[in-house]
């Protein structure tokens, strides 16, 4: 199932959303974005913990899976 994380959950006002097939992939994308755009490198341990807590399942895919099961 696809995963996503919104940078706006960590940096208010940022519209970037990382998408991937697993949590590690979205964390890599978000870390690269935060480094390049927000100048946050390396991420503090506190921010790393928050990043992992903000990872979500892509609702569009979850909805499609529920619909396919009907």
PQR file of N, CA, C, O and H, with PARSE charges and radii, in Angstrom:
ATOM      1  N   UNK A   1       0.834  -1.176   0.000 -0.4000 1.5000
ATOM      2  CA  UNK A   1       0.000   0.000   0.000 -0.0000 2.0000
ATOM      3  C   UNK A   1       0.887   1.250   0.000  0.5500 1.7000
ATOM      4  O   UNK A   1       1.878   1.305   0.728 -0.5500 1.4000
ATOM      5  N   UNK A   2       0.543   2.230  -0.795 -0.4000 1.5000
ATOM      6  CA  UNK A   2       1.335   3.458  -0.899 -0.0000 2.0000
ATOM      7  C   UNK A   2       1.250   4.268   0.390  0.5500 1.7000
ATOM      8  O   UNK A   2       0.250   4.242   1.107 -0.5500 1.4000
ATOM      9  H   UNK A   2      -0.262   2.185  -1.386  0.4000 1.0000
ATOM     10  N   UNK A   3       2.333   4.987   0.653 -0.4000 1.5000
ATOM     11  CA  UNK A   3       2.427   5.815   1.856 -0.0000 2.0000
ATOM     12  C   UNK A   3       2.685   7.252   1.430  0.5500 1.7000
ATOM     13  O   UNK A   3       3.142   7.502   0.315 -0.5500 1.4000
ATOM     14  H   UNK A   3       3.146   5.008   0.070  0.4000 1.0000
ATOM     15  N   UNK A   4       2.392   8.194   2.318 -0.4000 1.5000
ATOM     16  CA  UNK A   4       2.663   9.589   2.028 -0.0000 2.0000
ATOM     17  C   UNK A   4       2.938  10.340   3.313  0.5500 1.7000
ATOM     18  O   UNK A   4       2.592   9.897   4.409 -0.5500 1.4000
ATOM     19  H   UNK A   4       2.020   7.991   3.224  0.4000 1.0000
ATOM     20  N   UNK A   5       3.569  11.490   3.146 -0.4000 1.5000
ATOM     21  CA  UNK A   5       3.789  12.394   4.258 -0.0000 2.0000
ATOM     22  C   UNK A   5       3.772  13.810   3.699  0.5500 1.7000
ATOM     23  O   UNK A   5       4.380  14.094   2.667 -0.5500 1.4000
ATOM     24  H   UNK A   5       3.850  11.849   2.256  0.4000 1.0000
ATOM     25  N   UNK A   6       3.072  14.685   4.391 -0.4000 1.5000
ATOM     26  CA  UNK A   6       2.974  16.081   4.008 -0.0000 2.0000
ATOM     27  C   UNK A   6       3.990  16.895   4.796  0.5500 1.7000
ATOM     28  O   UNK A   6       4.023  16.830   6.025 -0.5500 1.4000
ATOM     29  H   UNK A   6       2.579  14.455   5.230  0.4000 1.0000
ATOM     30  N   UNK A   7       4.805  17.649   4.104 -0.4000 1.5000
ATOM     31  CA  UNK A   7       5.776  18.502   4.781 -0.0000 2.0000
ATOM     32  C   UNK A   7       5.045  19.538   5.636  0.5500 1.7000
ATOM     33  O   UNK A   7       5.560  19.962   6.670 -0.5500 1.4000
ATOM     34  H   UNK A   7       4.778  17.702   3.106  0.4000 1.0000
ATOM     35  N   UNK A   8       3.864  19.943   5.213 -0.4000 1.5000
ATOM     36  CA  UNK A   8       3.076  20.925   5.965 -0.0000 2.0000
ATOM     37  C   UNK A   8       2.745  20.482   7.379  0.5500 1.7000
ATOM     38  O   UNK A   8       2.456  21.320   8.234 -0.5500 1.4000
ATOM     39  H   UNK A   8       3.445  19.598   4.373  0.4000 1.0000
ATOM     40  N   UNK A   9       2.781  19.182   7.644 -0.4000 1.5000
ATOM     41  CA  UNK A   9       2.556  18.679   9.004 -0.0000 2.0000
ATOM     42  C   UNK A   9       3.736  19.028   9.910  0.5500 1.7000
ATOM     43  O   UNK A   9       3.611  19.029  11.134 -0.5500 1.4000
ATOM     44  H   UNK A   9       3.015  18.501   6.950  0.4000 1.0000
ATOM     45  N   UNK A  10       4.878  19.322   9.294 -0.4000 1.5000
ATOM     46  CA  UNK A  10       6.097  19.639  10.031 -0.0000 2.0000
ATOM     47  C   UNK A  10       6.510  21.095   9.868  0.5500 1.7000
ATOM     48  O   UNK A  10       7.002  21.722  10.806 -0.5500 1.4000
ATOM     49  H   UNK A  10       4.979  19.321   8.299  0.4000 1.0000
ATOM     50  N   UNK A  11       6.305  21.620   8.675 -0.4000 1.5000
ATOM     51  CA  UNK A  11       6.642  23.009   8.361 -0.0000 2.0000
ATOM     52  C   UNK A  11       5.353  23.671   7.869  0.5500 1.7000
ATOM     53  O   UNK A  11       5.024  23.569   6.687 -0.5500 1.4000
ATOM     54  H   UNK A  11       5.905  21.111   7.913  0.4000 1.0000
ATOM     55  N   UNK A  12       4.625  24.342   8.752 -0.4000 1.5000
ATOM     56  CA  UNK A  12       3.339  24.939   8.370 -0.0000 2.0000
ATOM     57  C   UNK A  12       3.454  25.808   7.115  0.5500 1.7000
ATOM     58  O   UNK A  12       4.358  26.633   6.978 -0.5500 1.4000
ATOM     59  H   UNK A  12       4.893  24.424   9.712  0.4000 1.0000
ATOM     60  N   UNK A  13       2.503  25.588   6.208 -0.4000 1.5000
ATOM     61  CA  UNK A  13       2.452  26.350   4.973 -0.0000 2.0000
ATOM     62  C   UNK A  13       3.137  25.688   3.791  0.5500 1.7000
ATOM     63  O   UNK A  13       2.952  26.129   2.657 -0.5500 1.4000
ATOM     64  H   UNK A  13       1.769  24.918   6.319  0.4000 1.0000
ATOM     65  N   UNK A  14       3.917  24.647   4.018 -0.4000 1.5000
ATOM     66  CA  UNK A  14       4.597  23.965   2.918 -0.0000 2.0000
ATOM     67  C   UNK A  14       3.634  22.950   2.294  0.5500 1.7000
ATOM     68  O   UNK A  14       3.018  22.150   2.999 -0.5500 1.4000
ATOM     69  H   UNK A  14       4.067  24.288   4.939  0.4000 1.0000
ATOM     70  N   UNK A  15       3.514  22.992   0.981 -0.4000 1.5000
ATOM     71  CA  UNK A  15       2.568  22.131   0.269 -0.0000 2.0000
ATOM     72  C   UNK A  15       3.188  20.838  -0.257  0.5500 1.7000
ATOM     73  O   UNK A  15       2.485  20.037  -0.872 -0.5500 1.4000
ATOM     74  H   UNK A  15       4.014  23.642   0.408  0.4000 1.0000
ATOM     75  N   UNK A  16       4.492  20.611  -0.031 -0.4000 1.5000
ATOM     76  CA  UNK A  16       5.161  19.420  -0.553 -0.0000 2.0000
ATOM     77  C   UNK A  16       4.596  18.160   0.105  0.5500 1.7000
ATOM     78  O   UNK A  16       4.399  18.111   1.319 -0.5500 1.4000
ATOM     79  H   UNK A  16       5.063  21.263   0.469  0.4000 1.0000
ATOM     80  N   UNK A  17       4.341  17.143  -0.722 -0.4000 1.5000
ATOM     81  CA  UNK A  17       3.892  15.835  -0.232 -0.0000 2.0000
ATOM     82  C   UNK A  17       4.772  14.767  -0.860  0.5500 1.7000
ATOM     83  O   UNK A  17       4.882  14.681  -2.083 -0.5500 1.4000
ATOM     84  H   UNK A  17       4.501  17.183  -1.708  0.4000 1.0000
ATOM     85  N   UNK A  18       5.395  13.959  -0.024 -0.4000 1.5000
ATOM     86  CA  UNK A  18       6.215  12.843  -0.496 -0.0000 2.0000
ATOM     87  C   UNK A  18       5.330  11.604  -0.598  0.5500 1.7000
ATOM     88  O   UNK A  18       4.564  11.309   0.319 -0.5500 1.4000
ATOM     89  H   UNK A  18       5.306  14.028   0.969  0.4000 1.0000
ATOM     90  N   UNK A  19       5.434  10.879  -1.713 -0.4000 1.5000
ATOM     91  CA  UNK A  19       4.670   9.646  -1.948 -0.0000 2.0000
ATOM     92  C   UNK A  19       5.659   8.509  -2.169  0.5500 1.7000
ATOM     93  O   UNK A  19       6.738   8.725  -2.721 -0.5500 1.4000
ATOM     94  H   UNK A  19       6.057  11.119  -2.458  0.4000 1.0000
ATOM     95  N   UNK A  20       5.306   7.311  -1.746 -0.4000 1.5000
ATOM     96  CA  UNK A  20       6.167   6.171  -1.988 -0.0000 2.0000
ATOM     97  C   UNK A  20       5.487   4.872  -1.650  0.5500 1.7000
ATOM     98  O   UNK A  20       4.346   4.847  -1.189 -0.5500 1.4000
ATOM     99  H   UNK A  20       4.429   7.135  -1.297  0.4000 1.0000
ATOM    100  N   UNK A  21       6.206   3.784  -1.888 -0.4000 1.5000
ATOM    101  CA  UNK A  21       5.645   2.460  -1.641 -0.0000 2.0000
ATOM    102  C   UNK A  21       5.808   2.015  -0.197  0.5500 1.7000
ATOM    103  O   UNK A  21       5.152   1.072   0.246 -0.5500 1.4000
ATOM    104  H   UNK A  21       7.133   3.804  -2.263  0.4000 1.0000
ATOM    105  N   UNK A  22       6.691   2.701   0.543 -0.4000 1.5000
ATOM    106  CA  UNK A  22       6.870   2.354   1.952 -0.0000 2.0000
ATOM    107  C   UNK A  22       7.349   3.581   2.732  0.5500 1.7000
ATOM    108  O   UNK A  22       7.690   4.610   2.150 -0.5500 1.4000
ATOM    109  H   UNK A  22       7.224   3.467   0.183  0.4000 1.0000
ATOM    110  N   UNK A  23       7.369   3.450   4.045 -0.4000 1.5000
ATOM    111  CA  UNK A  23       7.757   4.556   4.905 -0.0000 2.0000
ATOM    112  C   UNK A  23       9.166   5.044   4.662  0.5500 1.7000
ATOM    113  O   UNK A  23       9.415   6.249   4.693 -0.5500 1.4000
ATOM    114  H   UNK A  23       7.092   2.614   4.518  0.4000 1.0000
ATOM    115  N   UNK A  24      10.090   4.139   4.421 -0.4000 1.5000
ATOM    116  CA  UNK A  24      11.488   4.529   4.199 -0.0000 2.0000
ATOM    117  C   UNK A  24      11.625   5.409   2.964  0.5500 1.7000
ATOM    118  O   UNK A  24      12.397   6.368   2.962 -0.5500 1.4000
ATOM    119  H   UNK A  24       9.888   3.160   4.395  0.4000 1.0000
ATOM    120  N   UNK A  25      10.883   5.086   1.923 -0.4000 1.5000
ATOM    121  CA  UNK A  25      10.958   5.864   0.687 -0.0000 2.0000
ATOM    122  C   UNK A  25      10.428   7.284   0.899  0.5500 1.7000
ATOM    123  O   UNK A  25      11.042   8.240   0.425 -0.5500 1.4000
ATOM    124  H   UNK A  25      10.256   4.307   1.924  0.4000 1.0000
ATOM    125  N   UNK A  26       9.311   7.440   1.596 -0.4000 1.5000
ATOM    126  CA  UNK A  26       8.776   8.785   1.814 -0.0000 2.0000
ATOM    127  C   UNK A  26       9.656   9.585   2.764  0.5500 1.7000
ATOM    128  O   UNK A  26       9.770  10.802   2.619 -0.5500 1.4000
ATOM    129  H   UNK A  26       8.813   6.664   1.981  0.4000 1.0000
ATOM    130  N   UNK A  27      10.278   8.924   3.732 -0.4000 1.5000
ATOM    131  CA  UNK A  27      11.199   9.624   4.638 -0.0000 2.0000
ATOM    132  C   UNK A  27      12.408  10.140   3.859  0.5500 1.7000
ATOM    133  O   UNK A  27      12.851  11.266   4.086 -0.5500 1.4000
ATOM    134  H   UNK A  27      10.186   7.935   3.851  0.4000 1.0000
ATOM    135  N   UNK A  28      12.944   9.334   2.947 -0.4000 1.5000
ATOM    136  CA  UNK A  28      14.077   9.781   2.126 -0.0000 2.0000
ATOM    137  C   UNK A  28      13.696  11.001   1.290  0.5500 1.7000
ATOM    138  O   UNK A  28      14.447  11.975   1.223 -0.5500 1.4000
ATOM    139  H   UNK A  28      12.584   8.420   2.762  0.4000 1.0000
ATOM    140  N   UNK A  29      12.525  10.943   0.653 -0.4000 1.5000
ATOM    141  CA  UNK A  29      12.070  12.069  -0.163 -0.0000 2.0000
ATOM    142  C   UNK A  29      11.883  13.324   0.688  0.5500 1.7000
ATOM    143  O   UNK A  29      12.311  14.414   0.307 -0.5500 1.4000
ATOM    144  H   UNK A  29      11.915  10.152   0.707  0.4000 1.0000
ATOM    145  N   UNK A  30      11.246  13.158   1.833 -0.4000 1.5000
ATOM    146  CA  UNK A  30      10.982  14.309   2.699 -0.0000 2.0000
ATOM    147  C   UNK A  30      12.282  14.878   3.254  0.5500 1.7000
ATOM    148  O   UNK A  30      12.437  16.096   3.334 -0.5500 1.4000
ATOM    149  H   UNK A  30      10.898  12.272   2.142  0.4000 1.0000
ATOM    150  N   UNK A  31      13.211  14.019   3.635 -0.4000 1.5000
ATOM    151  CA  UNK A  31      14.496  14.482   4.162 -0.0000 2.0000
ATOM    152  C   UNK A  31      15.243  15.285   3.100  0.5500 1.7000
ATOM    153  O   UNK A  31      15.815  16.332   3.402 -0.5500 1.4000
ATOM    154  H   UNK A  31      13.086  13.029   3.570  0.4000 1.0000
ATOM    155  N   UNK A  32      15.241  14.803   1.866 -0.4000 1.5000
ATOM    156  CA  UNK A  32      15.894  15.522   0.778 -0.0000 2.0000
ATOM    157  C   UNK A  32      15.217  16.880   0.565  0.5500 1.7000
ATOM    158  O   UNK A  32      15.900  17.893   0.414 -0.5500 1.4000
ATOM    159  H   UNK A  32      14.776  13.952   1.620  0.4000 1.0000
ATOM    160  N   UNK A  33      13.889  16.908   0.551 -0.4000 1.5000
ATOM    161  CA  UNK A  33      13.138  18.146   0.389 -0.0000 2.0000
ATOM    162  C   UNK A  33      13.457  19.129   1.523  0.5500 1.7000
ATOM    163  O   UNK A  33      13.712  20.308   1.276 -0.5500 1.4000
ATOM    164  H   UNK A  33      13.334  16.086   0.674  0.4000 1.0000
ATOM    165  N   UNK A  34      13.439  18.635   2.759 -0.4000 1.5000
ATOM    166  CA  UNK A  34      13.668  19.516   3.903 -0.0000 2.0000
ATOM    167  C   UNK A  34      15.080  20.088   3.885  0.5500 1.7000
ATOM    168  O   UNK A  34      15.298  21.224   4.307 -0.5500 1.4000
ATOM    169  H   UNK A  34      13.232  17.678   2.959  0.4000 1.0000
ATOM    170  N   UNK A  35      16.025  19.316   3.407 -0.4000 1.5000
ATOM    171  CA  UNK A  35      17.402  19.781   3.299 -0.0000 2.0000
ATOM    172  C   UNK A  35      17.526  20.864   2.221  0.5500 1.7000
ATOM    173  O   UNK A  35      18.091  21.931   2.459 -0.5500 1.4000
ATOM    174  H   UNK A  35      15.848  18.393   3.065  0.4000 1.0000
ATOM    175  N   UNK A  36      16.990  20.572   1.039 -0.4000 1.5000
ATOM    176  CA  UNK A  36      17.130  21.487  -0.096 -0.0000 2.0000
ATOM    177  C   UNK A  36      16.292  22.753   0.051  0.5500 1.7000
ATOM    178  O   UNK A  36      16.769  23.845  -0.260 -0.5500 1.4000
ATOM    179  H   UNK A  36      16.530  19.705   0.846  0.4000 1.0000
ATOM    180  N   UNK A  37      15.072  22.626   0.512 -0.4000 1.5000
ATOM    181  CA  UNK A  37      14.145  23.752   0.528 -0.0000 2.0000
ATOM    182  C   UNK A  37      14.166  24.509   1.859  0.5500 1.7000
ATOM    183  O   UNK A  37      14.123  25.739   1.880 -0.5500 1.4000
ATOM    184  H   UNK A  37      14.685  21.740   0.764  0.4000 1.0000
ATOM    185  N   UNK A  38      14.232  23.772   2.960 -0.4000 1.5000
ATOM    186  CA  UNK A  38      14.119  24.399   4.281 -0.0000 2.0000
ATOM    187  C   UNK A  38      15.455  24.512   5.017  0.5500 1.7000
ATOM    188  O   UNK A  38      15.518  25.096   6.098 -0.5500 1.4000
ATOM    189  H   UNK A  38      14.266  22.772   2.943  0.4000 1.0000
ATOM    190  N   UNK A  39      16.526  23.952   4.435 -0.4000 1.5000
ATOM    191  CA  UNK A  39      17.845  24.045   5.053 -0.0000 2.0000
ATOM    192  C   UNK A  39      17.985  23.251   6.338  0.5500 1.7000
ATOM    193  O   UNK A  39      18.834  23.570   7.170 -0.5500 1.4000
ATOM    194  H   UNK A  39      16.475  23.477   3.557  0.4000 1.0000
ATOM    195  N   UNK A  40      17.172  22.231   6.514 -0.4000 1.5000
ATOM    196  CA  UNK A  40      17.204  21.411   7.729 -0.0000 2.0000
ATOM    197  C   UNK A  40      18.010  20.145   7.495  0.5500 1.7000
ATOM    198  O   UNK A  40      17.471  19.133   7.048 -0.5500 1.4000
ATOM    199  H   UNK A  40      16.482  21.972   5.838  0.4000 1.0000
ATOM    200  N   UNK A  41      19.300  20.203   7.795 -0.4000 1.5000
ATOM    201  CA  UNK A  41      20.154  19.032   7.621 -0.0000 2.0000
ATOM    202  C   UNK A  41      21.270  19.087   8.641  0.5500 1.7000
ATOM    203  O   UNK A  41      21.903  20.137   8.748 -0.5500 1.4000
ATOM    204  H   UNK A  41      19.738  21.026   8.158  0.4000 1.0000
ATOM    205  N   UNK A  42      21.552  18.096   9.364 -0.4000 1.5000
ATOM    206  CA  UNK A  42      20.746  16.868   9.474 -0.0000 2.0000
ATOM    207  C   UNK A  42      19.507  17.128  10.322  0.5500 1.7000
ATOM    208  O   UNK A  42      19.454  18.092  11.086 -0.5500 1.4000
ATOM    209  H   UNK A  42      21.038  17.242   9.278  0.4000 1.0000
ATOM    210  N   UNK A  43      18.508  16.253  10.176 -0.4000 1.5000
ATOM    211  CA  UNK A  43      17.297  16.383  10.977 -0.0000 2.0000
ATOM    212  C   UNK A  43      17.596  15.965  12.410  0.5500 1.7000
ATOM    213  O   UNK A  43      18.269  14.961  12.646 -0.5500 1.4000
ATOM    214  H   UNK A  43      18.551  15.470   9.556  0.4000 1.0000
ATOM    215  N   UNK A  44      17.095  16.736  13.357 -0.4000 1.5000
ATOM    216  CA  UNK A  44      17.278  16.391  14.764 -0.0000 2.0000
ATOM    217  C   UNK A  44      16.534  15.082  15.065  0.5500 1.7000
ATOM    218  O   UNK A  44      15.632  14.687  14.327 -0.5500 1.4000
ATOM    219  H   UNK A  44      16.549  17.551  13.166  0.4000 1.0000
ATOM    220  N   UNK A  45      16.919  14.434  16.136 -0.4000 1.5000
ATOM    221  CA  UNK A  45      16.254  13.186  16.533 -0.0000 2.0000
ATOM    222  C   UNK A  45      14.771  13.448  16.803  0.5500 1.7000
ATOM    223  O   UNK A  45      13.920  12.622  16.470 -0.5500 1.4000
ATOM    224  H   UNK A  45      17.652  14.756  16.736  0.4000 1.0000
ATOM    225  N   UNK A  46      14.469  14.588  17.401 -0.4000 1.5000
ATOM    226  CA  UNK A  46      13.071  14.943  17.680 -0.0000 2.0000
ATOM    227  C   UNK A  46      12.276  15.088  16.382  0.5500 1.7000
ATOM    228  O   UNK A  46      11.147  14.606  16.287 -0.5500 1.4000
ATOM    229  H   UNK A  46      15.160  15.258  17.672  0.4000 1.0000
ATOM    230  N   UNK A  47      12.860  15.748  15.388 -0.4000 1.5000
ATOM    231  CA  UNK A  47      12.176  15.919  14.107 -0.0000 2.0000
ATOM    232  C   UNK A  47      12.052  14.589  13.371  0.5500 1.7000
ATOM    233  O   UNK A  47      11.038  14.344  12.717 -0.5500 1.4000
ATOM    234  H   UNK A  47      13.777  16.139  15.465  0.4000 1.0000
ATOM    235  N   UNK A  48      13.061  13.725  13.464 -0.4000 1.5000
ATOM    236  CA  UNK A  48      12.981  12.402  12.846 -0.0000 2.0000
ATOM    237  C   UNK A  48      11.811  11.613  13.428  0.5500 1.7000
ATOM    238  O   UNK A  48      11.079  10.949  12.694 -0.5500 1.4000
ATOM    239  H   UNK A  48      13.885  13.923  13.995  0.4000 1.0000
ATOM    240  N   UNK A  49      11.637  11.687  14.734 -0.4000 1.5000
ATOM    241  CA  UNK A  49      10.525  10.992  15.394 -0.0000 2.0000
ATOM    242  C   UNK A  49       9.194  11.542  14.896  0.5500 1.7000
ATOM    243  O   UNK A  49       8.266  10.782  14.616 -0.5500 1.4000
ATOM    244  H   UNK A  49      12.231  12.226  15.330  0.4000 1.0000
ATOM    245  N   UNK A  50       9.106  12.864  14.789 -0.4000 1.5000
ATOM    246  CA  UNK A  50       7.865  13.478  14.311 -0.0000 2.0000
ATOM    247  C   UNK A  50       7.578  13.091  12.864  0.5500 1.7000
ATOM    248  O   UNK A  50       6.427  12.843  12.504 -0.5500 1.4000
ATOM    249  H   UNK A  50       9.859  13.480  15.017  0.4000 1.0000
ATOM    250  N   UNK A  51       8.620  13.039  12.032 -0.4000 1.5000
ATOM    251  CA  UNK A  51       8.457  12.644  10.626 -0.0000 2.0000
ATOM    252  C   UNK A  51       7.812  11.262  10.559  0.5500 1.7000
ATOM    253  O   UNK A  51       6.833  11.068   9.838 -0.5500 1.4000
ATOM    254  H   UNK A  51       9.555  13.241  12.325  0.4000 1.0000
ATOM    255  N   UNK A  52       8.347  10.321  11.295 -0.4000 1.5000
ATOM    256  CA  UNK A  52       7.815   8.944  11.264 -0.0000 2.0000
ATOM    257  C   UNK A  52       6.377   8.886  11.766  0.5500 1.7000
ATOM    258  O   UNK A  52       5.595   8.060  11.293 -0.5500 1.4000
ATOM    259  H   UNK A  52       9.142  10.479  11.881  0.4000 1.0000
ATOM    260  N   UNK A  53       6.016   9.740  12.708 -0.4000 1.5000
ATOM    261  CA  UNK A  53       4.647   9.727  13.238 -0.0000 2.0000
ATOM    262  C   UNK A  53       3.649  10.345  12.262  0.5500 1.7000
ATOM    263  O   UNK A  53       2.443  10.149  12.413 -0.5500 1.4000
ATOM    264  H   UNK A  53       6.651  10.411  13.092  0.4000 1.0000
ATOM    265  N   UNK A  54       4.130  11.087  11.265 -0.4000 1.5000
ATOM    266  CA  UNK A  54       3.251  11.762  10.304 -0.0000 2.0000
ATOM    267  C   UNK A  54       3.015  10.964   9.024  0.5500 1.7000
ATOM    268  O   UNK A  54       2.244  11.398   8.168 -0.5500 1.4000
ATOM    269  H   UNK A  54       5.109  11.246  11.142  0.4000 1.0000
ATOM    270  N   UNK A  55       3.653   9.821   8.877 -0.4000 1.5000
ATOM    271  CA  UNK A  55       3.478   9.001   7.670 -0.0000 2.0000
ATOM    272  C   UNK A  55       2.066   8.434   7.673  0.5500 1.7000
ATOM    273  O   UNK A  55       1.594   7.914   8.685 -0.5500 1.4000
ATOM    274  H   UNK A  55       4.279   9.468   9.572  0.4000 1.0000
ATOM    275  N   UNK A  56       1.397   8.541   6.528 -0.4000 1.5000
ATOM    276  CA  UNK A  56       0.021   8.064   6.391 -0.0000 2.0000
ATOM    277  C   UNK A  56      -0.098   7.096   5.219  0.5500 1.7000
ATOM    278  O   UNK A  56       0.775   7.041   4.353 -0.5500 1.4000
ATOM    279  H   UNK A  56       1.780   8.963   5.706  0.4000 1.0000
ATOM    280  N   UNK A  57      -1.181   6.342   5.204 -0.4000 1.5000
ATOM    281  CA  UNK A  57      -1.526   5.521   4.050 -0.0000 2.0000
ATOM    282  C   UNK A  57      -2.239   6.421   3.060  0.5500 1.7000
ATOM    283  O   UNK A  57      -3.076   7.231   3.457 -0.5500 1.4000
ATOM    284  H   UNK A  57      -1.890   6.386   5.908  0.4000 1.0000
ATOM    285  N   UNK A  58      -1.930   6.297   1.800 -0.4000 1.5000
ATOM    286  CA  UNK A  58      -2.564   7.103   0.764 -0.0000 2.0000
ATOM    287  C   UNK A  58      -4.055   6.775   0.744  0.5500 1.7000
ATOM    288  O   UNK A  58      -4.442   5.663   0.385 -0.5500 1.4000
ATOM    289  H   UNK A  58      -1.249   5.639   1.477  0.4000 1.0000
ATOM    290  N   UNK A  59      -4.887   7.736   1.127 -0.4000 1.5000
ATOM    291  CA  UNK A  59      -6.332   7.521   1.255 -0.0000 2.0000
ATOM    292  C   UNK A  59      -6.980   7.142  -0.075  0.5500 1.7000
ATOM    293  O   UNK A  59      -7.947   6.381  -0.100 -0.5500 1.4000
ATOM    294  H   UNK A  59      -4.572   8.640   1.418  0.4000 1.0000
ATOM    295  N   UNK A  60      -6.455   7.667  -1.171 -0.4000 1.5000
ATOM    296  CA  UNK A  60      -7.037   7.325  -2.481 -0.0000 2.0000
ATOM    297  C   UNK A  60      -6.875   5.843  -2.762  0.5500 1.7000
ATOM    298  O   UNK A  60      -7.791   5.202  -3.277 -0.5500 1.4000
ATOM    299  H   UNK A  60      -5.670   8.285  -1.151  0.4000 1.0000
ATOM    300  N   UNK A  61      -5.712   5.295  -2.425 -0.4000 1.5000
ATOM    301  CA  UNK A  61      -5.467   3.867  -2.659 -0.0000 2.0000
ATOM    302  C   UNK A  61      -6.297   3.023  -1.686  0.5500 1.7000
ATOM    303  O   UNK A  61      -6.846   1.992  -2.074 -0.5500 1.4000
ATOM    304  H   UNK A  61      -4.968   5.816  -2.007  0.4000 1.0000
ATOM    305  N   UNK A  62      -6.389   3.451  -0.440 -0.4000 1.5000
ATOM    306  CA  UNK A  62      -7.172   2.703   0.546 -0.0000 2.0000
ATOM    307  C   UNK A  62      -8.646   2.675   0.129  0.5500 1.7000
ATOM    308  O   UNK A  62      -9.314   1.649   0.259 -0.5500 1.4000
ATOM    309  H   UNK A  62      -5.944   4.288  -0.124  0.4000 1.0000
ATOM    310  N   UNK A  63      -9.141   3.795  -0.367 -0.4000 1.5000
ATOM    311  CA  UNK A  63     -10.526   3.854  -0.834 -0.0000 2.0000
ATOM    312  C   UNK A  63     -10.775   2.955  -2.026  0.5500 1.7000
ATOM    313  O   UNK A  63     -11.821   2.313  -2.115 -0.5500 1.4000
ATOM    314  H   UNK A  63      -8.599   4.628  -0.473  0.4000 1.0000
ATOM    315  N   UNK A  64      -9.825   2.903  -2.941 -0.4000 1.5000
ATOM    316  CA  UNK A  64      -9.941   2.051  -4.119 -0.0000 2.0000
ATOM    317  C   UNK A  64      -9.938   0.578  -3.711  0.5500 1.7000
ATOM    318  O   UNK A  64     -10.669  -0.232  -4.280 -0.5500 1.4000
ATOM    319  H   UNK A  64      -8.975   3.424  -2.869  0.4000 1.0000
ATOM    320  N   UNK A  65      -9.109   0.238  -2.718 -0.4000 1.5000
ATOM    321  CA  UNK A  65      -9.052  -1.155  -2.252 -0.0000 2.0000
ATOM    322  C   UNK A  65     -10.368  -1.548  -1.599  0.5500 1.7000
ATOM    323  O   UNK A  65     -10.841  -2.669  -1.782 -0.5500 1.4000
ATOM    324  H   UNK A  65      -8.515   0.896  -2.255  0.4000 1.0000
ATOM    325  N   UNK A  66     -10.960  -0.636  -0.840 -0.4000 1.5000
ATOM    326  CA  UNK A  66     -12.254  -0.940  -0.207 -0.0000 2.0000
ATOM    327  C   UNK A  66     -13.329  -1.102  -1.280  0.5500 1.7000
ATOM    328  O   UNK A  66     -14.173  -1.993  -1.191 -0.5500 1.4000
ATOM    329  H   UNK A  66     -10.576   0.275  -0.691  0.4000 1.0000
ATOM    330  N   UNK A  67     -13.292  -0.234  -2.297 -0.4000 1.5000
ATOM    331  CA  UNK A  67     -14.288  -0.293  -3.364 -0.0000 2.0000
ATOM    332  C   UNK A  67     -14.146  -1.586  -4.158  0.5500 1.7000
ATOM    333  O   UNK A  67     -15.152  -2.185  -4.538 -0.5500 1.4000
ATOM    334  H   UNK A  67     -12.606   0.490  -2.369  0.4000 1.0000
ATOM    335  N   UNK A  68     -12.937  -2.022  -4.413 -0.4000 1.5000
ATOM    336  CA  UNK A  68     -12.700  -3.243  -5.184 -0.0000 2.0000
ATOM    337  C   UNK A  68     -13.197  -4.477  -4.434  0.5500 1.7000
ATOM    338  O   UNK A  68     -13.551  -5.480  -5.054 -0.5500 1.4000
ATOM    339  H   UNK A  68     -12.119  -1.535  -4.104  0.4000 1.0000
ATOM    340  N   UNK A  69     -13.226  -4.406  -3.109 -0.4000 1.5000
ATOM    341  CA  UNK A  69     -13.672  -5.541  -2.307 -0.0000 2.0000
ATOM    342  C   UNK A  69     -15.178  -5.672  -2.225  0.5500 1.7000
ATOM    343  O   UNK A  69     -15.687  -6.660  -1.696 -0.5500 1.4000
ATOM    344  H   UNK A  69     -12.939  -3.591  -2.606  0.4000 1.0000
ATOM    345  N   UNK A  70     -15.894  -4.694  -2.740 -0.4000 1.5000
ATOM    346  CA  UNK A  70     -17.360  -4.702  -2.659 -0.0000 2.0000
ATOM    347  C   UNK A  70     -17.966  -5.626  -3.654  0.5500 1.7000
ATOM    348  O   UNK A  70     -19.190  -5.749  -3.716 -0.5500 1.4000
ATOM    349  H   UNK A  70     -15.480  -3.891  -3.169  0.4000 1.0000
TER
END
